[in-house]
Amino acid sequence: MTEEQPAPKKRTDPTSQLARGELVHAEVKPLDLSGIPSVITGIVLWAVSFVVLLFFRGRLADDDLDWWLWVPVAGFALGLIGLWYCKRRWSKIQAGHPVED
């Protein structure tokens, strides 16, 4: 008499499912390609941090930390450079020119 062996248990881990073709990847559109909204957000945050630090200017000067006021100024200026770069790059992409980073 032969005993029937139970069928092997089907693995349900994602790697096995992917190998068997059971997992389907959804087409996901890339997020913002230009980067412009992200840079603008950073610029706004640097400007807000400068305004907030202005309220503490006296206390920063007392503690010899008045250089903290220049950090958001530098971040704001670098953000403007980044905005210029992103706009230039995005216009080249829109025009169909190759982009050299």
N, C-alpha and C positions, 0 to 999 in steps of 0.2 A: 504494500500500500504506500502510495506516495502522498505525502502531505503537501498541501498547497502553501507556497510561501507567499506572505503578503507582498503586495506591490511596494516598491521602494517609495518612501515618502518624498513628495515633490518639494524641492527647496524653494523657499519663498523670499530669500534675500534678494535685494535689488540687483546685485551682480549677476546672479543666476537668471533672473528675469530678463535682464538686458541681453545676456548671451542667448537666450531662447527667443529673443525678439518680441517679448511680451510688453516691454516698456516702450512707450512712444514719447519722444521728446517733442514738446510743444514749440511751435515757432514763436519766438519772443523777439519783439522789435527791440533794437538797442535803445537805450535811453538817449538823452541829449548828446548828439555828436559834436555840437559846436563848443560846448563847455562855457558858453557865455552866461547862462543863468547861474551856474556855480560860482563863477568869478564875481559876478555882480553881488551875489549873496555874501561872499567873503569881504568885498569892499564895504558893503553896508555894515557888516559886523565890526570891521575895524573902525569905521566912523562912529558907531555907537559906543564902542569901548573907549574911544578917545573922549567922547562927551562925558561918559561916566567917570573917567579918570580926572577930568577937569574939576569935578565936584570935590575930589580928594587932593587937589593940587597942593594945598597948604600942608596937609599931613604928609604927603610924599616928600615935600621939600624938607620938612622937619626930620624925616628919617633918611635923608640923602638918597631918596629913590625917585627923584624928579626925572631921571632918564626914562622911567616907565612911560611918560607922556610921549616920548619919541618912538616907542615901539609901535603903537597903532598908526602913527604918521608914516613910518616906514612900510608897514603892512598895507596901508591905503595906497601909497605910491607904487609899491610893487604890484598891487592889484590892478592899478590903472595900466601898468605895462603889460600885465597878463591879459587884460581886456583888449588892449590894442592887438596883441599877438593872436588871441582867439578870433577876433573879428577878421583880421587879415587872413588867417588860416581858413576860416569858414567861407569867406568870399572866394578863395581859391578852390575849395572843394565844390562850391556851388557852380563855379565856372567850368569845372571839369579838368582843372590843371592838377598835375601831380603835386603832392605836398611833401616838402622836404623839412623834416623836423630838426 
